Amino acid sequence: MLTPAAGLTIYVATQPVDFRKGADGLALLAKETLGQDPMKGNRYEIPRLR
């Protein structure tokens, strides 16, 4: 069983995203939309388009 680190913040997107953007595109989306640095250890849950 995995235990999240103390102080972990989880952000959940409400709109699906096209995963063809790749890891860099998704990181840029998190940075521009949320104003958060995706490399700071937070977790981002993003639903994908079908």
N, C-alpha and C positions, 0 to 999 in steps of 0.2 A: 504494500500500500504506500502510495506517495503522500507525503505531507508537505503542503505549501509552506514556504518560508514565512517567517513572521514579517508583517508589514507588506506582504504581496498585494498589489492592486490588480484587479482583473477588470478589463474594459470589454463590454459586449456590444458589438455593432448591431444596429437595428435594421440595416439594409444589406441585402446580399451584395457581394463584390465578385467581379470577374477575376478568378485566380490566374488567368493568363498573364496578369501583370507581373507575376513572379515575386520572389521574396523582396527584392529591392523596391518594386512598385508598391507592394503592400506596406512596407516600412515607411515609404514616403507618404502614403495615404494616411497612416497613423500619425505621422509627424504633422502633416498639413491640416488634417481634420481635427485632431484632438489637441494639437500643440504639445504633444508628448514625445520624448526621445524613445524610440522603440528599443534601444540598446541599454536602457537603464534597469532592466530586470522585471518590468511589468509584463503582464500577460494580456494578449489581445485575442478575443474569440470573434471570428468573422465568419458569417454564413456565406457559402459560395452560391453562385448562380447555377441553375441546372440547365 
